Amino acid sequence: MPTKQVDGVTVNYHDVGSGEPIVLIHCSSSSHRQWRGLWELLQDTHRVIAIDMLDWGDTDAWSNPEGSLFADEVGLIHAITSEFDAPLNIVGHSYGGAIAYYLAMTAPQKIKSLTLIEPMLGWILDSANDKKFYDEIRGVAETFWQKFEVSKAEEGINFYFDYWNGEGAWESLDEGLAKYVFAGAEKNYHEFKAIFNGGTDLPGPETFLSPTLLMGGEQSNKPTLRILEILETKFPDARKSLVPGAGHMSPITHSDQVNAIIEEFIRR
């Protein structure tokens, strides 16, 4: 698999196929492998780039805590796609959806289409008008921050992992995968900070004119579904699709359905 040096960071990514480019951005505690089914579906007609984001997969850890995490994540994408002539189709899930949103708002001229799967945009929720939703997701973050800061990161991971995946999910996780997730606890800490503070100065979605697909699971957590509702009213060219029976991790638990929707949107 190819790697690229970006400002001293070794970035690992998968690059397959040829044609119009698609960039796939995985969720937190995951890697580019999350998208295997989707790149296999699209690789005959598109060039698909699936990147290991900072501190996940085989990409180096983030080492710039005084800077902007989203800007540094997006910098990896710009570096890897810098030689592409065609505009990009961007797909991002959860925290990866927040990265995709940041990229689209800061470089809209590079984007042909945008797919956001329950993007973690905590700053989109108004702490007054959407108080119950904001408080719920903020509570997940604050519980993790508090546990991490007193060297009880695993308890914090247990809490947020079960919130997104269902009660008992952390305890039943494969040992190797649990070790991988635990090793990324410090990155989780910074990611939670970014989803509340990292996008407050961005242009609004009203300024983004390219087609946008907003996706989620019908059974997902209320705050992320509320974020989709807000975005649907603000993006000029948006369509929304909710996967029946799915939750927040729909690209993994309901990959066939999710991939088919994305394929139809990108090939439209």
C-alpha positions as CSV (number, residue, x, y, z in Angstrom):
1,M,0.0,0.0,0.0
2,P,1.3,3.5,-0.8
3,T,2.4,6.0,1.9
4,K,3.2,9.7,1.7
5,Q,5.2,12.0,3.9
6,V,3.2,15.1,4.8
7,D,5.0,17.6,7.0
8,G,6.9,14.8,8.6
9,V,3.9,12.5,9.1
10,T,3.8,9.1,7.3
11,V,0.3,8.7,5.9
12,N,-1.0,5.3,4.9
13,Y,-3.7,5.0,2.3
14,H,-5.3,2.6,-0.2
15,D,-5.4,3.7,-3.9
16,V,-7.3,1.6,-6.3
17,G,-9.0,1.9,-9.7
18,S,-9.0,4.7,-12.2
19,G,-11.3,7.5,-13.3
20,E,-13.2,10.1,-11.4
21,P,-11.7,10.3,-7.8
22,I,-13.5,9.4,-4.6
23,V,-12.0,10.0,-1.2
24,L,-13.3,7.8,1.7
25,I,-12.8,9.0,5.3
26,H,-13.4,6.5,8.1
27,C,-14.9,7.0,11.5
28,S,-12.9,7.3,14.8
29,S,-11.3,4.1,16.1
30,S,-11.4,2.6,12.6
31,S,-9.1,2.6,9.5
32,H,-9.3,2.7,5.7
33,R,-10.3,-0.9,5.8
34,Q,-13.8,0.2,6.9
35,W,-14.5,1.0,3.3
36,R,-13.4,-2.3,1.6
37,G,-16.9,-3.1,0.3
38,L,-17.4,0.3,-1.1
39,W,-14.1,0.6,-3.0
40,E,-14.7,-2.9,-4.4
41,L,-18.1,-1.7,-5.7
42,L,-16.6,1.5,-7.3
43,Q,-13.1,0.6,-8.4
44,D,-14.0,-0.4,-11.9
45,T,-15.2,3.0,-12.8
46,H,-13.6,5.3,-10.2
47,R,-10.2,6.0,-8.6
48,V,-10.9,5.3,-4.9
49,I,-8.6,6.7,-2.2
50,A,-9.2,5.4,1.4
51,I,-6.9,7.1,3.9
52,D,-5.9,6.1,7.4
53,M,-6.4,9.4,9.3
54,L,-4.1,10.6,12.0
55,D,-3.2,8.0,14.6
56,W,-5.4,5.3,13.1
57,G,-4.4,2.4,10.9
58,D,-0.8,2.8,9.9
59,T,-0.7,6.6,9.8
60,D,1.4,8.4,12.4
61,A,-0.1,10.1,15.5
62,W,-1.1,13.7,15.7
63,S,1.8,15.8,17.1
64,N,0.4,19.3,16.8
65,P,-1.9,19.8,19.8
66,E,-1.5,23.6,19.6
67,G,-2.9,23.6,16.1
68,S,-6.2,22.7,14.4
69,L,-6.9,18.9,14.3
70,F,-9.4,19.3,11.5
71,A,-7.0,21.4,9.4
72,D,-4.2,18.9,9.9
73,E,-6.5,16.0,8.9
74,V,-7.6,17.8,5.8
75,G,-4.0,18.6,5.1
76,L,-3.4,14.9,4.6
77,I,-6.2,14.7,2.0
78,H,-5.0,17.8,0.1
79,A,-1.4,16.3,0.0
80,I,-2.6,12.9,-1.3
81,T,-4.9,14.4,-3.9
82,S,-2.8,17.4,-4.9
83,E,-2.1,16.1,-8.4
84,F,-5.7,15.1,-9.3
85,D,-7.1,17.1,-12.1
86,A,-10.8,16.2,-11.5
87,P,-12.8,17.4,-8.5
88,L,-13.3,14.9,-5.7
89,N,-16.3,12.9,-4.5
90,I,-15.9,12.9,-0.7
91,V,-17.5,10.4,1.7
92,G,-17.1,10.7,5.5
93,H,-18.6,8.8,8.4
94,S,-19.0,10.1,12.0
95,Y,-15.8,11.9,13.0
96,G,-14.7,11.3,9.4
97,G,-17.9,13.1,8.3
98,A,-16.7,16.1,10.3
99,I,-13.4,16.0,8.5
100,A,-15.3,15.8,5.2
101,Y,-17.5,18.7,6.2
102,Y,-14.4,20.8,7.1
103,L,-12.8,20.0,3.7
104,A,-16.0,20.9,1.8
105,M,-16.5,24.2,3.7
106,T,-12.8,25.3,3.2
107,A,-12.2,24.1,-0.3
108,P,-15.6,23.8,-2.0
109,Q,-14.0,24.3,-5.5
110,K,-12.3,20.9,-5.1
111,I,-15.5,19.0,-4.4
112,K,-17.9,17.4,-6.9
113,S,-20.1,15.7,-4.4
114,L,-20.3,15.3,-0.6
115,T,-21.6,12.3,1.3
116,L,-21.9,12.8,5.1
117,I,-22.9,9.8,7.2
118,E,-24.0,11.1,10.6
119,P,-21.1,13.7,10.8
120,M,-20.0,14.6,14.3
121,L,-20.7,18.4,14.1
122,G,-21.4,19.2,17.7
123,W,-21.1,22.9,17.0
124,I,-24.1,22.7,14.7
125,L,-26.4,22.0,17.6
126,D,-27.6,25.2,19.3
127,S,-27.1,24.8,23.0
128,A,-30.4,26.6,23.6
129,N,-32.8,25.5,20.9
130,D,-31.3,22.0,20.6
131,K,-30.4,21.8,24.3
132,K,-31.5,18.2,24.9
133,F,-29.5,16.9,21.9
134,Y,-26.5,19.1,22.6
135,D,-26.5,18.0,26.3
136,E,-26.7,14.4,25.4
137,I,-23.7,14.4,23.0
138,R,-21.8,16.8,25.1
139,G,-22.3,14.5,28.1
140,V,-20.7,11.6,26.2
141,A,-17.7,13.8,25.4
142,E,-17.4,15.1,29.0
143,T,-17.6,11.7,30.5
144,F,-14.7,10.5,28.3
145,W,-12.6,13.6,29.0
146,Q,-13.1,13.2,32.8
147,K,-12.1,9.5,32.7
148,F,-9.2,10.1,30.4
149,E,-7.8,12.9,32.6
150,V,-7.7,10.6,35.7
151,S,-6.0,7.7,33.8
152,K,-9.3,5.8,33.5
153,A,-9.4,5.9,29.7
154,E,-10.9,2.4,29.3
155,E,-13.9,3.4,31.4
156,G,-14.4,6.4,29.2
157,I,-14.1,4.3,26.1
158,N,-16.5,1.7,27.4
159,F,-19.1,4.5,27.9
160,Y,-18.8,6.1,24.5
161,F,-18.4,2.8,22.7
162,D,-21.6,1.5,24.1
163,Y,-23.3,4.8,23.4
164,W,-22.6,4.4,19.7
165,N,-22.8,0.6,19.3
166,G,-25.3,-0.6,22.0
167,E,-25.0,-1.7,25.6
168,G,-22.4,-4.3,26.1
169,A,-20.6,-3.6,22.8
170,W,-17.2,-2.8,24.5
171,E,-17.2,-5.9,26.7
172,S,-18.0,-8.2,23.8
173,L,-15.4,-6.6,21.4
174,D,-12.7,-8.8,20.0
175,E,-9.5,-8.5,22.1
176,G,-7.3,-7.4,19.3
177,L,-9.7,-4.7,18.2
178,A,-10.3,-3.6,21.8
179,K,-6.5,-3.1,22.2
180,Y,-6.4,-1.1,18.9
181,V,-9.3,1.2,20.1
182,F,-7.7,1.7,23.5
183,A,-4.4,2.6,22.0
184,G,-6.2,5.5,20.3
185,A,-7.6,7.0,23.5
186,E,-5.5,10.2,23.3
187,K,-6.6,10.8,19.8
188,N,-10.2,10.3,20.9
189,Y,-9.6,13.0,23.5
190,H,-8.6,15.5,20.9
191,E,-11.4,14.4,18.4
192,F,-14.1,15.1,21.0
193,K,-12.6,18.6,21.5
194,A,-12.6,19.2,17.8
195,I,-16.2,18.2,17.2
196,F,-17.4,21.0,19.5
197,N,-14.8,23.7,18.8
198,G,-13.1,22.9,15.5
199,G,-15.7,24.2,13.1
200,T,-17.2,27.3,14.7
201,D,-15.5,29.7,12.3
202,L,-16.3,27.8,9.1
203,P,-18.5,29.2,6.3
204,G,-22.1,27.8,6.6
205,P,-23.4,24.9,4.6
206,E,-25.5,27.5,2.7
207,T,-22.4,28.4,0.8
208,F,-21.7,24.9,-0.5
209,L,-23.5,24.4,-3.9
210,S,-22.4,20.8,-4.9
211,P,-24.8,17.9,-4.4
212,T,-24.8,16.6,-0.9
213,L,-26.0,13.2,0.4
214,L,-26.9,13.1,4.1
215,M,-27.1,9.6,5.5
216,G,-27.9,7.9,8.8
217,G,-29.5,4.9,10.5
218,E,-33.2,5.1,11.4
219,Q,-32.4,3.7,14.8
220,S,-29.4,6.0,15.5
221,N,-28.9,8.3,18.4
222,K,-31.1,11.4,18.4
223,P,-28.4,14.0,18.4
224,T,-26.8,12.8,15.2
225,L,-30.2,12.5,13.5
226,R,-30.9,16.1,14.6
227,I,-27.7,17.2,13.0
228,L,-28.8,15.7,9.7
229,E,-32.2,17.5,10.0
230,I,-30.4,20.8,10.5
231,L,-28.0,20.2,7.6
232,E,-30.9,19.2,5.3
233,T,-32.4,22.6,5.7
234,K,-29.2,24.4,5.0
235,F,-27.4,22.7,2.1
236,P,-28.8,24.1,-1.1
237,D,-28.7,20.8,-3.0
238,A,-29.2,18.1,-0.3
239,R,-31.0,14.8,-0.1
240,K,-31.3,12.6,2.9
241,S,-31.4,8.8,3.3
242,L,-31.9,6.8,6.5
243,V,-31.2,3.1,6.5
244,P,-33.9,1.0,8.1
245,G,-32.9,-0.9,11.2
246,A,-29.4,0.7,11.3
247,G,-27.7,2.8,13.9
248,H,-24.7,5.1,13.9
249,M,-22.3,2.5,12.6
250,S,-24.4,1.8,9.5
251,P,-21.4,1.7,7.1
252,I,-20.2,-1.3,9.0
253,T,-23.3,-3.0,10.2
254,H,-25.4,-2.4,7.1
255,S,-22.7,-1.9,4.5
256,D,-24.5,-3.4,1.6
257,Q,-27.4,-1.0,1.9
258,V,-25.2,2.0,2.6
259,N,-22.8,1.3,-0.2
260,A,-25.7,0.9,-2.7
261,I,-27.1,4.3,-1.7
262,I,-23.7,5.9,-2.1
263,E,-23.0,4.2,-5.4
264,E,-26.3,5.5,-6.8
265,F,-25.7,9.0,-5.6
266,I,-22.1,9.1,-7.0
267,R,-23.1,7.6,-10.4
268,R,-26.2,9.8,-10.8
